Structure formats: structure tokens, C-alpha cells
Amino acid sequence: MIGEFKLPNEYWLNLQVTSQDVENLHTILFERETPLTIRDLVSEFVETRIQMERKAAENKQKSAGKPFLPKEKYSIGDQLVFPAIGWQRGKVASVRPGVNPAVGEFDVLTVEFEDNAERLFAAGLASHALNDEPVVKPGSDDVNAAAIIGEHGPSLEKKIEKAFAADDGLVKIAGRWFPRALLVDINEGQLNLVEAVLDMAGGEPLTTADLMKDTELPTGVNPKLIEFSLNYAMQYDNRFDEVGPAGQVLWCLRRLEPDFVREVPPPLRYMDVSHDRSALTPEMLALEAQLDDELTVNEIDSREEVSSVTITLIYPHLRAGTLPVSQRTRKLFPTAYETPRVRFTLVDGKTKQRIPAWVVLEHGYVFGLREWYKAHQLIPGSLVQVRKGENPGEVIVEAKSQRSAKDWVRTVMVGSDGGFVFATLKQPITAEFNDRMVVHVPDFKALDPIWEKKRSFEDLLLMVMRELSKSNPQGHVHAQELYAAVNLVRRVPPAPIFFALESNPVFKHVGDLHFRLDEEVAA
């Protein structure tokens, strides 16, 4: 046995997954006949690596020489290792009788170590605390599998995923891996039956277990193996779309998915505007983070837990019946291992109404709220709270509603010539709103011609700024007001707008993110 066994932190940081590692994990998958997630495989990998390195250390220490035990007799020239002093190696340089009447006969060894230091040891002692074979000491944190996975799990997962992806002998579905050789053949006729079952469901996603009930599949085979094989066959058939959140497999027919789940709704389509994020001030970046715009690119992944987010609706999301999946809100909505579209359920926090909805991860929005918005008579600037659901696959959504009353709010009026103006008018209000972002739109369709004209971003920005300036005696407009108003006529995230405010001399900063238009420069 070996003494205290350690693996330095650098071992796991610099570790490379070898072909032997992959073969070991292959064996585990074959023996269990059960698809495993990469997290399960990392656990097996770490345990196997610890055992392998412990065995290698044991063999190395055994080959280094004979362990020194005080009860044994030794001769000049014997090569010894000393477990009690870190398994240092030494050679017996001399042997002489020891003198101690209380102990009896024994030898005194002079041992020369690899660093040329000499030390004396007693040998031939029948009774001594070190006479037992060295045993393994309790493992320290760096050989505790749970501690290693906690610290290095994500990086190890990536390395194993990469090694597995390069191995043709393995297949993956819904985040689980399995040997290709064990797959059960699923034929075209069986897949046609699956399509018929999903067709009858009318677009409602079904689990693989539900599909298996009405499909003639091989009998006498491990059900988990059949389930994985069917999942694998459906994954590579374009008729089917796996839309379950991480940890759950749900299937839907692509042709039955809503149009604006498969393609981005027109109000959310963004035509890129050139800008330099590095030019934004810290105040602008802080405001940008508060706006929860799904088009904001933020490479900083906050690990802060989020249980609730209050979103201020902008016109494009209200018109499309969507919610933004921003840096903060994405922590509230279901995610998936692979699929870009996830089917889940929104639950009205007050009425408990259940709303079928979709997270479109690749484009950053939740679809399915158009009728709910209409029912609550929400307007651009209304506040909507999103919070974690009580059950997996559910998210609670609640309008910050109030008793219907008339209030003075900014209102957009569109002329027959395609121009627009803002006026402060009394409008029926049913929900709390953000004072800077509220804009009542009497007729959504009246704004469509402005969108269709596709004016340049610069021209639109000047038009909106000029009209907003008229509603303030000093002609001042806050950056947040401008963002909300610009999105009435074109989908634009905060950064290009803020960059224009900061870099274009036509806009003059007058403090606290308020700007005014310099008409002399604009002329």
C-alpha cells in the first residue's frame, strides 16, 4: 500500500482525455446498457483516473525499493524507501550493533539519502510503532471525487464531450451518450406511425414513452435501449423536432410548430447598425443591463441566482406577443441540451391560466403571449414580472396590473404622410408602467408603413429625437426614452442608440443621460 496520495490541482487543469479514457467510458456504457449524461460520465471518469493514478503511484513506490520496517535486518548496500518521511529513498552505508539495555539487541543503520544527507535508523527491533506495513492515509480534498468535480467539472465535461464527438462509435441525443453498436434498428414504417401519433396530438409535444405505446417496436429488449434508439432515429428525421427542456425529451412535428417559433417575427428582426461598444460610458452600460434587451451582447456571465425579473415591454415584443430572453431572464426560462426551441408552460400568477409557450433560444425570445397581452390591455412601457415556476417546465408571468383608470401618458400619432408626432394625452391604463418608456399606441397597424419605409437608422434617430424634444420645455430627452421610442419604428438594441448619442456631435449630453438636439449641427 502507499502513503498519503495526492494529485496537484494542475493535474486536472492540464489533463487531456486519452483514447484509453474513452475506451474505459465505452466499457461502462456497454456494461450498463443505459444512456448517460456527460455529468454522469465525468463522475465515472474522475473515479477511474483517481484509481489509475493511485495504482501508478503505488507501483512506482514499490519499485523504488524495499520499505523500511524497524523489525527487519538490513545489510550494507540495501536500497530502502522510508514511508514515514515521505517515501524518500536511501542506501544503507553502514551497520553496527546498538547499545541500549532497555531495548535489547538491535542494529544501528547509517543511511545515505539521494541528497547525500546521512541519518541513523534502528533496525532489528521486534516491537516498534512503524513495524506495520504503511497504510493509506485519509485522502485530501484533491483526491476527493466530489471536490474535484465541483471545481473542475465544467472543463472536464467539455474535454470529454470533444473526445466523444470525435468517436464514431458513440451517439448523443438530448444530452445522453450511448454506443452506436447497441442501438436497435428503427425502420421507416415505425417512424411513420410516430408521425401519425404526433399529428393526432395537434402540435402538443409528447414524450418518447407516450410515442412508444402506439408504435410497434421490438419486444424483449431493454426499454431504455428502445427509447434511446427511437430518440436517435427521430433526431435525424426532419419531420420531428425535440423541444423538451434540459432533462426532458419532448417531440413535436416541425410543420405543426407556430410560424414565429420557426422564424423570427418581423417586429423582432434587427438589421445590424455599426457601432463601437467600447465607446459607451459606464452609465450607459449600466442602463443597457437594466433594459433586458435580448439583442444586447454581454460576455460577462453573472452567476448570481435570479428568482424574479420585472421587464418593461417595448413595442416590438408587445406587437409580436413575445418576451426577451436577456442575460438575466434566461435564468428563469427552460434551457435545453441541444434543441434551439423549447416548449414549456407560462402560468398567470393571478388567474393561474396556463399558456403554451416556446423559448426560441437561438434568437432570444419567448413566443406565445399575444392573446395574454391583449386580455390585459398592455401597452409599450407596461411592467411584466417573470419568476420561477413551482413545477419543472413552468414559468410564472404576471402583469403589474392596477384598476383601470385614465392617465396622462405619451401617445404616438401617425399622419397619413407617414410622419408621426408625440402628444401627452389621457389614455386608459390597466397596468403599472415605466414612466420613461411608456408610449400609448392607439393603432398598431398605423405604425406599419413607417417600418416598411426602411429609412436609414440615422434619419429615424433624428426624427424620433426631434419629436421627443418637443414634449420637454428644455428639449431634453433621456437615453431610455429615446430607446423606447425608436423601437416604435424600428427594432434596435440599446448599444447602437447609445453609441450615436455619445459619438455624433448633433447630440449634446446635458447630464444624467439626458441629451438635446443641436439643430445647428443637424441642419
N, C-alpha and C positions, 0 to 999 in steps of 0.2 A: 504493500500500500504506500501511497505517497503522503507527504506532509501537506502543509497549507497550500491550496491550489488557487491560483489567481489568473485572470485574463485581463490585461490592461484595457482601458477604455478605447485606446487606439485600435485594438484588435477588431472591435465591432465597427468602428468608423471606417477603417480601411479594408474591411472584409470584402472579398469577391466570391460570388456564388460559382462553385465549380461544377463540372459535369458529374462528379461523384455526389455532390449535394442534390442535384436534380434527380439523379438515379435513386438516391435514398428516399426522396419525396415521392417519386414514381411508385416505389415499393409500398409505401404507406397507402397511397391511393388504391393500388391494386388489392392490397390485403383487406381494406375496409369496404371496398365497393360502394363508397359513398362520396359524392362530390364535396369538396371542402373549399372554404373561402381562403383567401390569401392570409387572413389573420390566423386561421387555424393552422395553416401550413408554416407560418412564421414561428408559431409556438413549437411545432414539431422540429423545425429547422434548428432553433436555438437549443433545444434539449439535446438533439443529436450532436450538434457542434460541441457543446459542453462535454458530453460523454467522450467524444472523439479526442478532444484536446486533453482531457483528464487522463485518458488512456495513454496518449502520446507522452505526456509528462511523466507518467508512471514508468513507462518503458525506458524513457531517457534516463531517469534517475536510477533505475535498476541496472542499466548498462554502464552507469558512471562508476560503479564499484560496489563492494560489499558494505551494507550499512553497519556502522559501528554499534556494537552491543557490549556493555561492560562485562558481561558474563563470559564472553568468548576469549580465546587465546589468539595472539597475533604474532607474526614474525616480521623481521626487518624486510622491507620491500613491499609489504602488503598495501594494496590500494584500497582506501576506505572512503566512504561518504558519511557525513555526520548530520543526521536529521535534526538534531537539537539546535544546530547552529546554521540553519538554512540550507542544509544539504551541501555544504562545502566539501570539496574533495581534498584529500591529503594522502601522503605516503609515510608509512612507519619508518622513521630514520634510525631508531634505537629502541632496545627493550632491556629493562633492568628490573630486578626484584624490588618490590615496595616494602617499606618498613612502617608498620602500624599494628602493634599487638592487639588493639581493639578490633581490628578488621580481619586479621589472619593473613594468609598468603595471598599476594596479588602482584601484578606486574605494573610497571610504570612505562607507558609508551611516550616516546618523543615523536610527534607527528609534524611533518613539514608540509605546509599548505601551498597552493598554487601561487600565492603572492609572496612565497619564501618565508612567511612567518612560521614560527615553531610554537607548539603548545603541548602541554603534558596531559595525558589521559590515563586513568586507571583501568586495567583490564584484568580478567580472571576473577571478577567479583561475583559470587553466586547470588548475592542479594543487592539489587540496585533498582532505583525507580525507572531507569532507562532500559532495563533488560527486555521489556515487552517490545514486539515489533511496532514500528511507528504507525500511527493511525491517522486517518484523515481528520483534519481539524474542521470545525464548522465553517461552511462556505461563507465568504464575504459577499457583499452586495453584487460585486461584478461577476459572480458565478451563480447568482440567483436569477433563474429564467424570467420570473415576473418582473424583476427590476430592470433587466436588460431589455425586455420587450417594451416596458414603459418608456425607456429612454431612447431606444434605437428602433422600435417597431416600425414607424413610418418609412425610414430609409431602407430597412431590410425588406419591407413589403415591395418597395419599388424595384429593388435588385432582383428579388425572386420573380416578380411579375415580368421583368425584362427577360430573365433567363427562360421562363416558361413560354413567353410569347415566341421565342426563337426555337421552341421544341415542337416539331410537327406531331409528336406523339401525344400531345395534350390539347384539350379543347376547353373553352371557357364560355359559360353562359350565366348571366345575372350574378357575376362576381364569384362564381364557383368553378373550380378546375376538376378535370376528370380525364383518365386515359382514353384516348380515341379508340383503342383496341377493344374496350369493354362496352362501347356504345351498341345499343340494339338498333337494328335497321328499321326505319320508319318509312313506309312507301307512300307514293302519291295518293293512292286511294284513301289511306288513313288521314292524310293532310286535307283531303277534300271534305272528309267527314268533320274534321275540326273546323274548317271554314264554314260549313253549314251550321254548326252549333253556335259559332260566334255571330253569324248572320241573324240567327233567330234571337240572339241577345240584344240586337238592335243598337249596337255600339257600346253596350255596357261591358267593360272588361271582365274576363273570367280567369280564375286560377287554373293552373295546369291540372290540378286534381279534378276540377269540375269538367274539364275537357276530356280527361281520361275516362270518365264514367260513360260517355256516349260515343266512344271511339273503340273500335275493335283492335286491341293491342295484344301482343304476346302474353301468354299466361305462364305461371311457374317461374317468373323472373323477379328479382328484387324490385319492388315497386319504385324505390328511389332511383334505380338504374333506368327503369322505363320512363319515369318522369323527366330525368335529365336528358335522355335520348330524344324525347318528344320536344323538349325545350330547344335542344340543339338544332333539330330539323326545322323547327318553326323560325328560329333565328335567321336561317339562311333562305327563307322563303319570303319574297317581297310582299306577299299578301298580308303577313302578320306583323304586328308591332308590339314589342314588350314594353309596357307602360307602367310597371309597378315601381313603387318606391324601394330604396335600398333594403334588402332583406325580404322582399315580397315579389313574386313573379306574377304579373297580370298580363293577359293577352287581349289584343283588340285588333279588329280588321282596319287596316290603314284607310280604306275607302269610306269607312264609317266615322272616322275622326272628323271633328269640325274643321272647316276650311282654314280658319285662322289659328289652328294648332299646327297644321302642316305648313303654313306660310304666315309671315308676319303681317298683321293687319295694316292697311295703308296709313292710318294716323300715327303708327309707331315707327314707320320707315324713316331712317335717318340718312340723308345724303351728307357724306363727310365734309366738314368745314375745317380747313387747315388752321391750326393754332399751336401755340407752344405752352404746354402746361407749366414749364419751369418759370414762366413769367408771372404766374398767378401769385398774389400776395397770400400770406398766412391767413388773413381774414377771409379771403375768397375761398381758400381751400377748406376752411372750417365750415363756411356756408354750404359749399358744394357737398360736403359729407352729410350735412343735415337734410339736404333735399331728396336723398334716396332715389336718385335718378339711375335707372338700370344701365344707362349708357356711360356712366362715369367709370373710368378705368382707374382702379386703386389697387396697387400691388401689395399694399400692407394688409395682411390677413389678420385682423384682430381676433384673439382667442377669447375675448370677453363673451360670457354667456348672455344671450338675449332671449327674454321671455315675452316681450311685447314691444311693438313699434307702432307709432302713430304716423300715418302717411298723409301728406297733403296732396290731394288729387290734382293733376294737371289735365288740361283739356284732352290731349291725345289718349290718355288712359281712360278717361270718362267716356269718350266717344267710342273707343274700341271695346269697352267692357273688360278692362284689364287692370292689373296691379303691377307695379315694378318689383322685380326681384333684384334688389340692390345688395350692396355689401352687407348691410345689416339684416334686411328682410330675408335673405337667402337662408339664414339660420333657422327661420321659422317654418319654411316650406320643405316638403319632402324632397330628397335628392335620390339619385339612382346610381348604380354601378356603371352602367353603360348607356342606357337609353337617354336621348335628349328630351323626351317628352314623358311626363309623369302624371298619371291620373290620380286624383285624390278628391277629398270632400271638404268643402268650406261649410262651416256651421255658423249661422247667425247667432251672435252672442245673446241677443234678447229674445228672438222668436223661436230659436232652435231649428229654424228652417235649414234643410240640408241642400247644398248647392253643388252639383257635379262640376268639377273644375280641373284645369290642366296647368301644370308648371311646364313652361317651354324653356328649359334650362339654357339651351344654346343661344337664345335671343333675349333672355332675361325678363320674362313676363308671365303672369298668371292670367289665364283666359277663362271666362265663364260668368262675369259679373254684370253684364249689360242690363239684364232684367232687374237684378237686385238694385243697381244704381237708379233705375227708373222708379222702382217701387218706393225708394227712399227720397226721391226728388233731389238727388245730389247735384251740385254744380261745381265747376272748376274752383278749387280752393277749399272744398269741403274736407273735413278730417275723418279718416277711417282708421280704426285701430285693428291691428292684426296681432294675434297672440297664439301661443302654442295650444294645440287641441288636447282634449282629455284622453283621446284614443289615438293609436298609431294611424297615420294616413288621414288625419283630420286637422284642420286649422280653423281657429275661430276668427270671424271677421265681424266687426261691429261699427256701424255709423255713429259718430258722436252726435246723436240727434238731439233736437230740442223741440218744444212745442212750436208749431208753425206760426210764424209771425212775419210781418213785413219789416225790412231793414234797409238802410241806405247802403248800397254796395256799388262798386264799379261795374258798369254794364257796357258791353261792346255792341255797337250799332253798325250794321253793314249797309252801305249805299248801293244803289243799282249800278254804279260805275265801278264797283269792286273796291272802293275805298272803305275805310272804317274809322270810327271815332269812339272815344270812351266818354261815358257820362255817368255821373253818380245818381242813381235812381232808386226808388223804393221797390224792392222785389220780395216775393215770398221766400222765406228762408226756413228750412226744416232741419238743418244740421249746423253744428259748430263749424267755423271756418277760420282759415289763416288770413288775417287782415291784409297782409301784403300780397297774397296770391289769389284772393277771391276775385272772380270775374263772372258775372252772370251772362250767359249766352242765351238770348230769347229763342233763337232758332239755329240749331247745329248746322243744318243744311245751308244756311245763308253764308257760312264761312267756307264752304267747299270751293267756290270759284277762286277765292284768294289762294288756297292750296294749289289749285290746278294751274294758276298763272305761273307758278315756279319762278318768282322773282329771285334775284340774287340775294344771298344772305345779308350782304352789306346794305342793300336797298331796304330790305324788310326791317332790319335792325334800326335804321334811321327813321323809317316810317313809324314804327312802334314807339320808339323813344320820343319822337316829336309829339305823338298823340298823347302819350302818358304825361309828358311835361305840362300839357295844358291843364291838367287836373290839379296841379300844385302851384300856388301863387309864386313860389321861388323858382319853379321849373325844375325842381329836384326829383329824381327817380332813383329808388333803391334797386340794387342789382337783383334782388329777389323778385321785385315787381316786374322788372324787365324780363327775367327768365320765364315767369308765368305767362306774361302777355305775348312774348314771341312764340311760345308754344301753342297759342291760339291759331297761328297762321303757318307754322312750320315746326316740324319736330327737330329740336336742337337741345343737346345736353348743356349743362351749365358752363363747362370749360370754354367752348368757343365764344360764348357771350361775354364771359368774364375777361377772356383774353382781349377781345375787341375793346372793352371798357378800359383796360389797362394800357393798351398799346396804340389805340387810334387817337390822335390829337383832337378829334372832333368831340370826344367825351372828356369832361373835366371832373375830376374827383373833388367833391366838396366835403368829404369826411364821412366816416362810419358807413362806407359802401354806398353812399348817395352820390349820384352823378348828375351833371346837367349838360345840355347840348350847347356847344359853341357854334352858333349859327353862322358866324363869320367864317369859321373854318369849313363848316358844312356847305356853305354856298358855292 
